[in-house]
Amino acid sequence: MKEFLVYTALRVLLFIGMVGLVVGVWTLLDSDGQVNMIWPVVIAFALSGVASYFLLNRQRDAFARKVEERAARASAAFEERRAREDKE
């Protein structure tokens, strides 16, 4: 659970940072100084997705290992229950 929370929090922070960066650059480049928030959010979503692929690799791997361990334990428990039922 901890790995999930860490990975999710880092993804959210990365997205918020990208929104701030894109809005800041957009404001500097736009002569009106007005920003329609739809496009910066879409651009930030795409950029944060690509950035998280590279920057959050370690956290994603830790989360995947935890999920795999949990699935293996659940599968082993299921097989154990099934073997007990077969004996009866």
TALIN-V145304 format. One record per residue. N is the residue number from 1. RES is the residue in one small letter. BURIAL is b if it has 16 or more other C-alpha atoms within 10 Angstrom, else e. Layout:
n->N res->RES burial->BURIAL
n->N res->RES burial->BURIAL
This chain:
n->1 res->m burial->e
n->2 res->k burial->e
n->3 res->e burial->b
n->4 res->f burial->b
n->5 res->l burial->e
n->6 res->v burial->e
n->7 res->y burial->b
n->8 res->t burial->e
n->9 res->a burial->e
n->10 res->l burial->b
n->11 res->r burial->b
n->12 res->v burial->e
n->13 res->l burial->e
n->14 res->l burial->b
n->15 res->f burial->b
n->16 res->i burial->b
n->17 res->g burial->e
n->18 res->m burial->b
n->19 res->v burial->b
n->20 res->g burial->e
n->21 res->l burial->e
n->22 res->v burial->b
n->23 res->v burial->b
n->24 res->g burial->e
n->25 res->v burial->e
n->26 res->w burial->b
n->27 res->t burial->e
n->28 res->l burial->e
n->29 res->l burial->e
n->30 res->d burial->e
n->31 res->s burial->e
n->32 res->d burial->e
n->33 res->g burial->e
n->34 res->q burial->e
n->35 res->v burial->e
n->36 res->n burial->e
n->37 res->m burial->e
n->38 res->i burial->e
n->39 res->w burial->e
n->40 res->p burial->b
n->41 res->v burial->b
n->42 res->v burial->e
n->43 res->i burial->e
n->44 res->a burial->b
n->45 res->f burial->b
n->46 res->a burial->e
n->47 res->l burial->b
n->48 res->s burial->b
n->49 res->g burial->e
n->50 res->v burial->e
n->51 res->a burial->b
n->52 res->s burial->b
n->53 res->y burial->e
n->54 res->f burial->e
n->55 res->l burial->e
n->56 res->l burial->e
n->57 res->n burial->e
n->58 res->r burial->e
n->59 res->q burial->b
n->60 res->r burial->b
n->61 res->d burial->e
n->62 res->a burial->e
n->63 res->f burial->b
n->64 res->a burial->e
n->65 res->r burial->e
n->66 res->k burial->b
n->67 res->v burial->e
n->68 res->e burial->e
n->69 res->e burial->e
n->70 res->r burial->e
n->71 res->a burial->e
n->72 res->a burial->e
n->73 res->r burial->e
n->74 res->a burial->e
n->75 res->s burial->e
n->76 res->a burial->e
n->77 res->a burial->e
n->78 res->f burial->e
n->79 res->e burial->e
n->80 res->e burial->e
n->81 res->r burial->e
n->82 res->r burial->e
n->83 res->a burial->e
n->84 res->r burial->e
n->85 res->e burial->e
n->86 res->d burial->e
n->87 res->k burial->e
n->88 res->e burial->e
